[in-house]
């Protein structure tokens, strides 16, 4: 219990430093959440929001983002990769609950995860349904709000030809926006290669799993980072084997897949360093992670969503309260 209290205290202190709260200007926590002047002050600062992917584990991120939206917490710059991009786009369009619906409720109605979709050529996750059918017919993105917003939203993909990360911002073309988001989420091997502007792309996490350096390069030196793994997690150094016929025409991306674990661990080490220096405010699951990348159990997903929301409420809510 004492350790938990110390962690919360350190978390609160880090958030206050990161967002540069001015206690003498804030009367109460409610004002922080709902007073437009205070919220505008936070939004105007050079603070970025980084959203890791992780497939269905990113339902944790959805819980955090829904808390942000419930309390009018916005960032001038958000960058998402893989599931972080698909969930982040609903945050960017100000559509609270949209990502939860697609990750949990829609999954109950139409299980878009499974071998049957893979055998039909749509991937283990039915990308065509998830990105091109469902949004148009059932829960459209609010394109007007998204395109009019002055806040930046960046999505990361991996270029199969160069083996390098690509960073996209699209505020004009609806079709291109969807193509980019789909490409960012295209799990390697499990899903068909996607295309953006005719260029073959796969999941952005292959080349840049947690794009903190891109945010810094874009001018955002202090960032809130939402991760989908527990603190201390590192990928194991395994002998990665990829059959020769898979991505035979894309040797650059094959090489990146082999090095993925190493780069992922390096960026986590870097994030730990930034967090210790007060340059990053990291939100990550505390409970043992029991949700896999392609999890389809709605009870597990609901529990992880609730953890994200409640953790944001406990940690960020406490920071706002103590900023009085």
C-alpha positions in Angstrom: 0.0 0.0 0.0 2.8 2.4 0.9 4.5 1.7 -2.4 1.3 2.4 -4.3 0.9 5.7 -2.5 4.5 6.7 -3.3 3.9 5.8 -6.9 0.8 7.9 -7.1 2.6 10.8 -5.4 5.4 10.6 -7.9 2.9 10.3 -10.8 1.1 13.4 -9.6 4.3 15.4 -9.3 5.4 14.4 -12.8 2.1 15.4 -14.4 2.1 18.8 -12.7 5.7 19.5 -13.9 4.9 18.2 -17.4 1.7 20.3 -17.8 3.2 23.3 -15.8 0.1 23.7 -13.6 -0.2 27.0 -11.7 -1.9 26.1 -8.4 -2.6 29.8 -7.5 -4.7 30.1 -10.7 -6.8 27.0 -10.1 -9.6 27.1 -7.5 -10.7 23.5 -7.7 -10.5 20.3 -9.6 -13.8 20.9 -11.3 -12.5 24.1 -12.7 -9.5 22.3 -14.2 -11.7 19.9 -15.9 -14.4 22.2 -17.2 -13.2 25.8 -17.1 -12.4 26.6 -20.7 -9.6 29.1 -19.8 -7.6 26.5 -17.9 -8.2 23.7 -20.4 -7.2 26.1 -23.2 -4.0 26.9 -21.3 -3.1 23.2 -21.1 -4.0 22.6 -24.8 -1.9 25.5 -26.0 1.3 24.1 -24.4 3.9 22.2 -26.3 2.9 18.9 -24.9 2.4 15.9 -27.1 0.4 12.7 -26.7 1.9 9.4 -27.9 -0.3 6.3 -28.3 1.3 2.9 -28.5 -0.4 0.1 -30.5 -0.7 -3.5 -29.3 -3.8 -4.7 -31.1 -6.6 -5.4 -28.8 -4.5 -4.5 -25.7 -5.0 -0.9 -26.9 -8.5 -1.0 -25.4 -6.6 0.2 -22.3 -5.8 3.3 -24.2 -9.4 3.8 -25.2 -10.4 3.9 -21.5 -7.7 6.6 -20.9 -8.8 8.6 -23.9 -12.5 8.5 -22.9 -11.5 9.9 -19.6 -9.7 12.7 -21.3 -12.7 13.5 -23.5 -15.0 13.3 -20.5 -12.9 16.0 -18.8 -12.1 18.1 -21.8 -8.4 17.2 -21.9 -6.9 17.8 -25.4 -3.4 18.0 -26.8 -2.2 20.1 -29.7 -0.3 17.1 -31.0 -1.2 13.4 -31.0 0.8 10.6 -32.7 -0.5 7.1 -32.9 0.8 3.8 -34.2 -1.2 0.7 -35.2 -4.2 0.4 -32.8 -3.0 3.7 -31.3 -3.8 5.3 -34.6 -7.2 3.8 -35.0 -8.2 4.7 -31.4 -6.5 8.1 -31.6 -8.5 9.1 -34.7 -11.7 9.0 -32.7 -10.1 11.1 -30.0 -9.0 13.5 -32.7 -12.6 13.7 -34.1 -13.9 14.2 -30.5 -16.1 11.1 -30.7 -16.2 9.7 -27.2 -17.3 6.1 -27.1 -16.6 5.4 -30.8 -13.5 3.3 -30.2 -15.0 1.4 -27.3 -17.9 0.5 -29.6 -15.7 -0.8 -32.3 -13.4 -2.7 -29.9 -16.1 -4.3 -27.7 -19.7 -3.9 -28.9 -19.0 -4.4 -32.6 -16.9 -7.4 -31.8 -19.9 -9.0 -30.0 -22.1 -8.4 -33.1 -19.6 -9.2 -35.8 -16.5 -11.1 -34.6 -14.0 -9.6 -37.0 -11.1 -11.6 -35.6 -10.5 -15.2 -36.6 -9.2 -17.7 -39.0 -12.3 -17.6 -41.2 -11.5 -14.0 -42.2 -7.9 -15.0 -42.9 -9.0 -17.8 -45.2 -11.2 -15.3 -47.1 -8.2 -13.2 -47.8 -9.1 -10.4 -45.5 -6.6 -11.1 -42.8 -6.9 -12.7 -39.3 -8.5 -9.4 -38.5 -11.0 -8.4 -41.1 -9.5 -5.1 -42.1 -11.9 -4.5 -45.0 -14.9 -4.7 -42.7 -13.3 -2.8 -39.9 -12.0 0.2 -41.9 -14.2 0.3 -45.1 -17.6 -1.2 -44.3 -18.4 -0.6 -40.6 -17.4 3.1 -40.5 -19.4 4.0 -43.5 -22.6 2.0 -42.6 -22.7 2.1 -38.8 -20.5 4.6 -37.0 -19.0 7.2 -39.4 -16.0 9.2 -38.4 -16.9 12.9 -37.8 -14.8 14.1 -40.7 -16.0 17.7 -40.4 -14.8 18.0 -36.8 -11.6 16.1 -37.6 -10.7 18.2 -40.6 -11.5 21.5 -39.0 -9.5 20.8 -35.9 -6.2 22.8 -35.5 -4.7 20.0 -33.4 -2.3 17.8 -35.2 -2.8 14.1 -35.6 0.0 11.9 -36.9 -0.3 8.2 -37.9 2.7 5.9 -38.4 3.1 3.2 -41.1 6.0 1.0 -42.2 7.0 1.3 -45.8 7.6 -2.2 -47.2 9.9 -1.0 -49.9 12.3 1.1 -47.8 11.9 -0.6 -44.4 11.4 2.8 -42.8 8.6 4.5 -40.9 6.4 6.9 -42.6 4.5 9.7 -40.8 1.3 11.0 -42.2 -1.0 13.9 -41.4 -4.2 14.1 -43.6 -6.7 16.8 -43.2 -8.4 16.9 -46.6 -8.9 13.6 -48.3 -11.3 11.2 -46.5 -10.3 8.1 -48.5 -6.6 8.7 -48.0 -7.2 9.2 -44.3 -8.8 5.8 -44.0 -6.1 4.2 -46.1 -3.4 5.6 -43.8 -5.2 4.5 -40.7 -5.8 1.0 -42.1 -2.1 0.7 -43.1 -1.0 1.7 -39.7 -3.0 -1.1 -38.2 -2.1 -3.8 -40.8 -0.5 -6.6 -38.7 2.4 -8.1 -40.6 1.9 -11.6 -41.9 -1.6 -11.9 -40.3 -3.1 -9.3 -42.6 -2.8 -8.5 -46.4 -0.3 -5.7 -47.2 -2.1 -2.3 -47.3 -1.4 0.6 -49.7 -1.1 4.3 -49.3 -0.6 6.3 -52.5 0.1 3.0 -54.2 3.0 2.2 -51.9 2.8 -1.1 -49.9 2.6 -0.6 -46.2 2.2 -2.6 -43.0 1.8 -1.9 -39.3 3.7 1.2 -38.1 4.9 -0.7 -35.1 7.3 -2.7 -37.2 9.5 0.4 -37.7 8.5 2.7 -34.9 6.5 1.0 -32.2 6.4 4.0 -29.8 7.1 7.2 -31.8 8.4 9.4 -28.9 11.4 10.5 -30.9 9.2 11.8 -33.8 7.2 13.8 -31.3 10.3 15.4 -29.9 11.6 16.1 -33.5 8.3 17.7 -34.2 8.9 20.2 -31.4 7.1 18.5 -28.5 9.7 18.0 -25.8 7.4 16.9 -23.0 4.9 14.2 -23.7 2.2 12.1 -22.2 2.8 8.5 -23.4 0.1 5.8 -23.1 1.6 2.3 -23.2 -0.2 -1.0 -23.4 2.3 -3.2 -21.5 3.1 -3.3 -17.8 6.1 -1.4 -16.4 9.3 -3.4 -16.8 8.1 -5.4 -19.8 10.7 -6.2 -22.5 10.5 -8.4 -25.5 12.6 -11.6 -25.4 15.5 -12.0 -27.6 14.3 -14.9 -29.7 15.6 -16.4 -33.0 13.1 -14.8 -35.2 12.2 -17.1 -38.1 10.2 -15.9 -41.1 9.6 -18.4 -44.0 11.3 -17.3 -47.1 8.1 -16.9 -49.2 6.7 -14.3 -46.8 7.5 -10.8 -47.9 10.0 -12.2 -50.4 9.5 -9.1 -52.5 10.1 -6.8 -49.5 13.5 -7.7 -48.0 13.7 -4.4 -46.2 10.6 -5.1 -44.1 11.8 -8.7 -43.4 15.0 -7.2 -41.9 12.9 -4.8 -39.8 10.8 -7.6 -38.4 14.0 -9.4 -37.3 15.2 -6.3 -35.4 11.8 -5.3 -34.0 12.4 -6.7 -30.5 15.7 -4.9 -30.1 14.4 -1.5 -31.1 11.3 -1.9 -29.0 13.3 -2.6 -25.9 15.6 0.3 -26.7 12.7 2.8 -26.9 11.3 1.5 -23.6 14.6 2.1 -22.0 14.6 5.7 -23.5 11.0 6.3 -22.2 12.1 5.2 -18.7 14.9 7.7 -18.9 12.6 10.5 -20.0 10.1 9.6 -17.3 12.9 9.8 -14.6 13.9 13.2 -15.9 10.3 14.5 -15.7 10.1 14.9 -19.5 7.5 12.2 -20.0 4.3 11.3 -18.1 3.7 7.6 -18.7 0.3 5.9 -18.3 0.5 2.1 -18.5 -1.5 -0.9 -17.2 -0.9 -1.8 -13.6 -2.8 -5.1 -13.5 -1.2 -8.2 -15.0 -1.8 -8.1 -18.8 -4.2 -10.9 -19.8 -5.3 -9.5 -23.1 -3.5 -10.6 -26.3 -2.9 -8.8 -29.5 -5.9 -10.6 -31.2 -8.1 -11.0 -28.0 -11.8 -11.4 -28.7 -13.1 -12.1 -25.2 -15.5 -9.2 -24.5 -15.2 -9.6 -20.7 -11.4 -9.3 -20.7 -11.6 -6.3 -23.1 -14.2 -4.6 -20.9 -12.0 -5.1 -17.8 -9.0 -3.6 -19.5 -11.0 -0.6 -20.8 -12.2 0.0 -17.3 -8.7 -0.2 -15.9 -7.6 2.5 -18.4 -10.5 4.8 -17.5 -10.1 4.2 -13.7 -6.4 4.6 -13.7 -6.7 7.9 -15.6 -9.3 9.0 -13.1 -7.2 8.1 -10.1 -3.9 9.5 -11.3 -4.8 12.5 -13.4 -7.8 13.3 -11.3 -5.6 13.4 -8.2 -3.1 15.6 -10.0 -5.9 18.0 -10.9 -7.2 18.1 -7.4 -3.8 18.7 -5.8 -3.2 21.5 -8.2 -5.6 23.7 -6.3 
